[in-house]
């Protein structure tokens, strides 16, 4: 069925397209169009079920009421919750959201930024995979509104909303130490330059140092972003057997923790009696798994809401030379997987 256009309304009333456009865009009074004519135009628009082209209207007004959101992996519960939070508050302000996943690929992220800008989004909210400042310097110089979430870029002032990753990782590692674990491994994720993972590793190292525990590079491993369960299984076999013989594992995100939980159960390794397990990121599964999983909970909804509000301010008033750097606290959710260490694993 053909969509009704302004031309259709104009032809049916034998008036100009300009007149119809002025009335439907609320400029009839200022342009001196009499009330009777305006009423006829609006009635005819309803009769013909006219729907305005909001994208075209946005181009004319210089706004699209659309925000682009780029995250590493929208299927990850952490990012999907942030996305839902952004979508909810954006809807309250009449904005639509376009969601994209970069798959931790810096080049794909750059392409997505270009594509979203070509689609005339009013701003961007990005969990970046970039290792340099070039892309964001360009956006900044063009005064294009954008906010980084979860990850930041050092040495450049940008809008950013995230959490205290180093402190959270320190508290989590110290919790394991206080429960008797000494040989604690840290499982990060590639690419290795990701600031969140670096900060979490620094917190892990700081806790070991405070308690006089030797830091071994053999206990610190980074897993590829698109890892398979077999990759985790092989790594755990290596880390749990001599000469490594880990008795606790600190997973840097929930995807790694879920994979470890599944592999350890398949290997008949008891948690926490044989191996303690802890995750940075808290998801609903961790409250109901067996055993329940100790984790660092991030204020996910708050991250999304604050990021959108900063974005809205930037769209409305520009950057004004003020750069919001919001660091939110995290919370250690103590559960059974980090219980007191009792025995050393004998075999897998």
ROTORTI-925023 format. One record per residue: x, y, z of N, C-alpha, C in turn. Coordinates in pm, whole numbers, plus 50000, padded with zeros to 5 digits. Atoms other than C-alpha are relative to their C-alpha. Last residue first. Example, Ala and Ser with C-alpha at 12.3 -4.5 7.8 and 13.67 -1.06 7.14 Angstrom:
2
499184988149994513674989450714499235010950073500894988150000512304955050780500905012050000
This chain:
348
501074994350082541424662353738499594989549897500005004050140543614649754020498805006349930499075011250023544694657854374500084996349852500465009450103543144692154437501054989549972499344997750128544354707754762499544989549901499105010450046541994708255056500655003949869499855011449909540094732455276501074990249953499265010650068540004767555128500304988850098498655002849950537384788655304500614988049930499925004449861534394797655089501414996150039498734994949945534864816454763500164996350146498865004350082532274796954562501345004950052499355012449957529704799854843501274996549923500835012150011528694836354804500874987750024499365012049945530054870754889499034988249996501125008849963528754898054658500594986750045499615014149994531534924254653498824991850052500355007049875530054957954554500394985349990500515013550024531274983254299499744993350135499505011049917531725020954328499394986649958500975005049904531105045154038500584988550082499535013049954533715065553852499084995450112500795005549891532225094553652500494985950032499325012649974534625115153438499354993850125500465007749884532545143353292500744986750008499975014350030534425166053054499694992150126500115007849876533665203153057499894985249964498695001949939534975224352768499984992050129499684988649913531445236052691501364998650070499115004749893530725201252551500405011150096498615001150044527655211852354500884995750116499204988149969524435224352514501444999449951500784987849980521665201152395500885012550010500784997150121523645172552245499335013650011499054996750107526225173252524499285003649871499464986849970523505174752791500965004549890501074990450027521725145352630500475014250025500194998850144524955125352619498965010649967498844992350048525685132252985499885002549850500214986149955522145120853067501165009049958500994993450086522595089852851499805014550041499424998150134525845080053024499015007249909499094988749993524305085753368500595003049862500764987649979521365063053288500905012250000500774996550119523475035153139499285013250014499054996750107526025034553421499255004649876499524986549974523225035953680500995004549892501064990650040521545005453533500465014450015500205000150145524804985753551498975010349956501304993050008525814994353907499595002249855499894986450049528604967953899498605006449993501184994550067528534936654111500255014549962500004985549986531824919454190498835005549919499744991350115531244882154225500075014650042499594987049948531024851954452500395009049882498694994550038529304823454269500215014050059500184986050039526524801654411501385006549985500404990949892527554765254419499705014149946499495008349890525644753154241501484997649979499165011250042524144781254034500404991850122500775012550001521224802454158500834987949959500785001349877522754835654258499324986450012499095002249888525484833553993499264998450133499615014149991522904829153716500824997250125501015007449923521514863853788500374985450019501175002850082524724880653672499054991250080501005008349934527504897553869498824998249906501314999450067530584910753695499084990350076500304985750010534164903853814498845000949902500184993150128533974866953895499875015050020500544986549981535254844754176499935007249866500344993550127536024807654199499325013450028500904988649982537764788154475499755006749865499634987650069539244754554381498965010850028498765002250076539274721554568500525012949938499125008849922536724727854843501344997649931498654994549992535264758554666501004990650068499914985749973534044744754427499245002650129500944994249904534714707654379500315014850022499234992049904536464696254062499015007150091500255004949863534474668953890500905006750103498765006249956536034678453552499884994250142499755011550088532604685353402501234992350046501035010149969531824707553704500214987549916499655005949870535114725953658499004989450042498865009150017534374731153289500374993150131500425011850077530894745553346501144989949988500965007549919532014768953623499594987249929499245007149896535044779853421499084991350086499265010750066532854788453120500794991750102500995010250037530464808353340500694988149934500435006849878533414826853496498994989049970498935009249962534934835153155499574992050123499945010550102531654849953036501064989650035500975010749975531184868553367500054988849897501374996450037534364889053348499084987950012500114985550021537914890553489498645004349945500394997950140537764855653637499705014849979500714987250010539674851553964499745002649852499994993550130540604814954005499165012750006501094990350019541544797654330500175006949865501135003849915543624767454437498885010449997500804989049945546164768554157498924994850093500835004249886548434738254117499255011550065500774988049965550974754853884499134997750124499444992549886553654727653875499185012150044498624995749979551544707553905500655003049865499025010749977547904705253788501385005950032500345007249877545184731453829500984988850034499854991749881546614756453580499764992450131498614995549981547224732153293500175007350133499195012149974543864714553329501455003950027500225003849860542204748653359500794987450036499284990749914543764760453032499864996050147498565002950009542634729552844500815008950093499775013249941539034733652967501494996749999500014998249854539034770952889500324986850069498844991749965540064765052529500115001650151498815008749999537584736152499501255007850037499965006849871534774759852598501224990950011500915011549994535564781352297500154993350135499535012849950537124816152311498894989349993500945009950052535904844452089500394985950044501384995449986537594871752296498994989449957500494992750117540904853152328498515003050015500715008850093541884843252681499505008249883501024993050077544484862152883499434990649895500225004150139546474844153152498905008449936500774989350064548024854353485499884996749851501375000349947549124824753700499105010449934500635012450046552284818653498498554999150044500584997450133553204855353551499324987649945499435008350106553724846853918499295003049868500804998950122553154872754189500694992249890499234998250122554624861954521499095000249878500115011850085552264866354814500725002849868498715006750011553324891755076499984987449917499975011649910549784901255173501274991749983500314995749863549954936355027500164988550098498834993149944551654922954716499775004050145498985010149974548854898154646501225006450066500455007849884546254925754686501034989250035499834991849879548154949354454499604992250125498594999749963548484922454185500235007650131499605013749962544744916254176501444999850048500605002049868544024953654165500354986450057499234991949905546504957653878499454998450142498765007249973544834928653694500875007650101500355011449915541484945753732501244991650033500274995149865542914978153599499664988650096498744995649941544444960753296499805004650145499295012349962541164942653227501345003650063500695006349887539214975353235500774987750048499694993149875541804993053020499334993450120501264995249942541644968252733500235005550140499934985849966545214966352598498735005250067499334997549873545374928252619500005014750041498624995250013542844922552342500565005050133499364991950105542074897852486498985008649927500525002550134540534885052809500695009549901500454988250071541814881253162499484996249863500325002550140542024850653382499425012549937500814989250057543804857053712499794997249852499784996550140545104827653914499075011249956501174994550068545244825354292500375004049857499605001750140547724803154473498805003749913498724993450023547194816454825500454999249854499445003150131543604808554923501295007949978498995010349996542864809155297500624996249866500655013049983539584828055313500984988449984500495000949862541434860755375499284986850027498835001849913543304855355047499554998150145499515013650019540054850554854501174997050094501025008849944538614882555004500434985349986499755000449855541874900454926498984991050070498825008349977541434891054560500304998850149500345013850034537884904754551501174990650029500865005349894538794936554737499654985349975499215001149877541714943554501499174993550110499175011950015539584935854194500874997850124500865011849996536954960854308500814987249991500415002149862539584987154387499144987650013498825003949921541184983454045499614997150144499625013850026537884983253857501164995450088498655001149944536535015154012500464985549989499915003649859533525017953784501464999450042499555013749973532635034453455500064997550149500705005549884531185065553294500454985550017499815014149968533335086553059499194996250124501095004349914533105119852877500134985050023501225003950070536535126352733498914997650102501224996649928539805142452841498784997149915500864991050077542745124152684498725002350079499294988550057545775107152840499155008849909499124991349921544145073652910500535011749919498734998350072541235060152700500885009450083499564986450030538315047552906501324999749923498584998850030536355015452929500365014349964499275012149961532995007953093501505001349981500455007349882531265036352907500894987850022499455013449984532595062752670499434993850127499655003749863530355092152588500574986049999499815014349973529895109652253500424998150145500265005149864528655143052118500254984950011501075009850012530385154751795499774993550137501044997149900532365186151861498804990749984501204996850078534345180151538498825003450091499714987950077537585182051737498805004649917499914988749908536175157051986500225013049925501374997049955535115132451719499985012350089500734995050116538595134551563498565003750038499524986250023540325131351899499255006349884500724991449906538105101251964500495014549994501434999450033539225082451655499285010150087500254993450128542905090651707498515001949970500964989049984543125082852080499535006149869499414986750019544805049052068498895010450000498784999149921544135013452186500705013349979498864992850057540535011952070501205000250096498925009850010538114985052194501285006549947499025000550108535585010752310500994988550010499055007849919532405007652509501114996149904499085010350050530705035652317500744993150114499565005449872527725058952356500804987449966499565013849986527305079452039500344996950146498865002249912525465111351946500304985250012499664987549931522785127351730501204998550092500285000749856522665098251487500455013050066500394987449936522675109751123499604998550147501445001349975522745075650955499485011550085500664998650129526135085250814498494998950013499994985650031527235090251173499355002649865501014993549917526125054951253499965015049975501335003750047528075040850960498915007250079500244993350128531255059751047498584997349951500124985749970531105048451411499695007849873501334997949941530415012951298499775014750033500985000950109533455013451068498595002650053499864987750080535645025651355498985000249887500564989049921534314997651578500075013249922501465000850013534984972051306499345011350076500344995650135538574983851294498504999549975499884985450014538954981651672499625005349863499194997350120537594945751682500075015249979498644996749955536394936352032500955002549883499285012749988533304920551871501465002150038498714998850071532204956151774500784986950000498925007149931528544950451859501285001049918499015007150084525884975551752501014993050088498985007649929522684990151903500914992649902499485010150092520635017851738501164993150072498645005049986518605036951997500314990049890499855013850042515535059051965501474996050008498895004350085515045091052160499904985249966500375000050141511795106352290501104996049905499664987150059513155116152631499735000349850500674989749921511475087752822500245014049943501404999650038512555064452543499225010750074500074993050128516185073352607498555001449955499964985649972515755063652973499955008149871501134995649916514555028852884500015015050022501234999850080516965023152594498815005450080499924988550092519985032952802498705001349921500084987949919518995008753079500015012549914501414998649958518304981152828499825012650083500784996050118521734986652669498545002150036499724985850023523414985553011499175005149882500674992649893521664952653080500245015049987501434999850033522684938852740499215007450108500294989850101526274949452806498505000649967499594986949950526614930253132499605011049902501034995149908524594900653006500345014050053499505000849864526974895952710499005006650095500535012349940524904891652394500504997950142501334997449947525524928352303499394987550063500795012050026529244920952266498635001750064499175010950049531904948052256499164988249957499395007749891529484976952280500814988649941499085010450045528435004452037500634993350122499325006349887525355025552112500854988549947499335012550031524095050051848500724994850123498675001649941521575076351958500574986649955499475013649999518545087751758501425000050055500555006149878516395118751795500414985350008500675012350040517395126651434499304993250117500005010249895518445162951475499264987749948498645002149951519445190251226500084990150114499834993049872515875202551181501404998650057500324985950018515715193650813500275008150126498964993950084517565161150868499755014949982498814998049918515255152451155501125006649922500274988249917512215158050933501215003250088499854988250086513685133950681499775012850080498584998950035514145108050953500255012449915499264993949889510715114651101501495001549968498695006350010508945108750769500905006650103498824992250041505485120250873501254991549995498965002049899502595095250878501255007649956498664994850029499455105350685500924997750119499065007249913496435083350752501455003949971499125007850087494525097850454501064992150077500835008250088491705109650678500844990749912500535011249921494125121750943499204990449913498855008249962496025142850689499564987950082499675008250117492725155250545501194990950029501035010350016491645166850890500304990749883499825010049894494945184650948498974988849989498765007450024494785202550612500174988950104500225008950113491125212350654501234991449972500855011049954491825226451001499774989949889499175008749917494725247150871499204987850046499125007550090492495261150596500874990250078500845009550073489835271150849500834991349906500305011649916492395286751080499174989549926501224998749919493785310750819499634986750066500985008950064497425307450711498754999650086501244993350037499345338050833498994991449927499954997050143502845322650827498675005949949498934990250023503205324151206500085004149853500354987049942499825307551247501045010549967501144993750068500495278951006499685013850051499644986250033503985270651137498865007749932500354990549895503135238851325500325014449972498824997749916504975213951104499785011050103499695012449927501715200550959501235001350088501065003249903500585235650869500394987950084500014989949894503845246250706498984996750107498825002149916504115213850510500035009850118500245012149920500565216850378501154997650098501044996849902501205252750264499744988050092499404991249899504495243050098498995003250110499295008649904502825214049916500615008450112498585002950024500465239049754500584990750106499144989649941496665237349766501444996049975499684989950102494095218049563500735012050061500604987349954492805199749872500225011349900501395002549964493365164649731499295012750044500805001950121496515176149553498534998050033500094987450075498065190449871499104998749878500894991249925497295159350076499785013049924501355005650007498805136349812498995009250070500534997250136501875158849778498574995149986500484986249996502405157450156499405003949864498974989749995502715119750116499355013850012500494986550029500485090150193501115010150016500024991249884502305056650185499575014149958499204987850014501355034149896499845008950123500844988050000500005000050000500885012550000
